């Protein structure tokens, strides 16, 4: 993917995170998502198959980012449980401290039909 396409994709994901956090999955429309990203709805479909694909991409990439950057530095799996569990607890709290991350987590938990996500 060309750098400008990657930038545009990131722009869409950032906007989608805000819209999904505010309106929920069911409440967010393609028009809402495109408007927040400052693109046309048709261009959104160039990057993502549909709203479910956008949401699944957002969740998987944000989780991968969080675990990829936070986990190796803050949590050592080689420690005994009494040392590991407090580190893991701190990691978990830090992961959901940003309001948008917490909002997306709450959205995922309360989604009625999560089986539709890939």
MOWOKA-V145748 format. One record per residue. RES is the residue in three letters. PHI is phi in degrees with one decimal (* if undefined). OMEGA is omega in degrees with one decimal (none if undefined). NEAR is the number of other C-alpha atoms within 10 Angstrom. Layout:
<<RES,PHI,OMEGA,NEAR> <RES,PHI,OMEGA,NEAR>>
//
This chain:
<<UNK,*,-179.9,7> <UNK,-64.5,-178.6,7> <UNK,-55.6,179.4,8> <UNK,-68.6,175.1,9> <UNK,-68.4,178.2,11> <UNK,-64.9,177.4,12> <UNK,-63.7,179.9,12> <UNK,-65.1,178.5,17> <UNK,-61.0,178.8,19> <UNK,-64.1,177.0,14> <UNK,-59.4,179.7,15> <UNK,-66.5,-180.0,24> <UNK,-62.8,179.0,21> <UNK,-62.5,178.9,15> <UNK,-66.1,-179.7,19> <UNK,-62.6,178.9,25> <UNK,-59.4,179.5,22> <UNK,-67.2,-177.5,19> <UNK,-65.2,179.3,23> <UNK,-62.2,179.7,22> <UNK,-65.4,-178.1,21> <UNK,-82.1,-171.1,15> <UNK,-106.8,-174.6,13> <UNK,80.2,-178.5,19> <UNK,-65.2,-177.2,20> <UNK,-65.8,-176.8,10> <UNK,-78.7,-179.0,11> <UNK,-84.8,176.7,16> <UNK,-101.9,175.6,16> <UNK,-58.2,178.5,18> <UNK,-62.5,177.6,14> <UNK,-61.0,-177.9,17> <UNK,-64.5,179.3,24> <UNK,-65.5,-179.9,20> <UNK,-61.3,179.7,17> <UNK,-63.3,179.6,18> <UNK,-84.4,-179.2,22> <UNK,61.2,176.7,12> <UNK,-136.6,176.0,15> <UNK,-82.5,176.5,14> <UNK,-57.1,179.3,16> <UNK,-61.7,179.2,11> <UNK,-68.2,176.8,12> <UNK,-59.8,179.5,22> <UNK,-69.5,176.3,15> <UNK,-67.6,-176.5,10> <UNK,-94.8,-176.7,15> <UNK,-137.5,-176.8,16> <UNK,-61.5,-178.9,10> <UNK,-165.6,-178.0,12> <UNK,-62.6,179.0,18> <UNK,-64.1,177.8,15> <UNK,-62.7,177.9,16> <UNK,-62.3,-179.4,22> <UNK,-63.1,179.9,21> <UNK,-63.0,177.8,15> <UNK,-64.2,179.2,16> <UNK,-59.4,-177.6,20> <UNK,-63.3,-176.2,18> <UNK,-65.1,-179.0,11> <UNK,-72.6,-180.0,13> <UNK,-69.8,177.2,16> <UNK,-67.4,179.2,14> <UNK,-62.4,177.5,12> <UNK,-60.4,-176.8,12> <UNK,-63.3,-178.9,16> <UNK,-71.3,-179.3,15> <UNK,-69.1,-177.7,11> <UNK,-99.3,-175.4,11> <UNK,-90.2,-170.5,15> <UNK,-62.1,-176.5,17> <UNK,-61.8,-177.5,10> <UNK,-78.8,-169.1,10> <UNK,-103.1,-175.2,12> <UNK,-130.1,177.0,18> <UNK,-109.8,-179.3,14> <UNK,-73.9,-178.6,13> <UNK,-84.3,-177.6,8> <UNK,-79.4,173.3,11> <UNK,-68.0,-175.4,9> <UNK,-52.4,-177.8,11> <UNK,-67.6,176.2,8> <UNK,-98.7,-178.0,13> <UNK,-66.6,-174.0,15> <UNK,-60.5,175.6,15> <UNK,-63.2,177.7,12> <UNK,-64.9,-179.8,17> <UNK,-65.3,176.8,17> <UNK,-60.1,178.1,12> <UNK,-62.7,177.5,12> <UNK,-57.9,-177.9,19> <UNK,-62.2,178.4,15> <UNK,-64.3,178.7,11> <UNK,-62.1,-179.6,13> <UNK,-61.2,-175.9,16> <UNK,-104.8,178.3,16> <UNK,-67.7,177.3,12> <UNK,-61.4,-175.7,10> <UNK,-54.6,-179.4,11> <UNK,-68.1,177.4,17> <UNK,-64.6,179.1,20> <UNK,-62.8,-180.0,15> <UNK,-64.2,178.6,19> <UNK,-67.1,177.9,24> <UNK,-61.6,178.4,14> <UNK,-61.0,179.1,14> <UNK,-62.4,180.0,17> <UNK,-63.2,-177.3,17> <UNK,-65.4,-175.5,10> <UNK,-96.0,177.5,12> <UNK,-64.3,-176.6,12> <UNK,-68.9,-174.8,11> <UNK,-132.2,-178.4,8> <UNK,-68.4,-178.3,11> <UNK,-66.9,178.7,7> <UNK,-74.2,-178.7,9> <UNK,-77.1,179.9,11> <UNK,-68.2,none,10>>
//
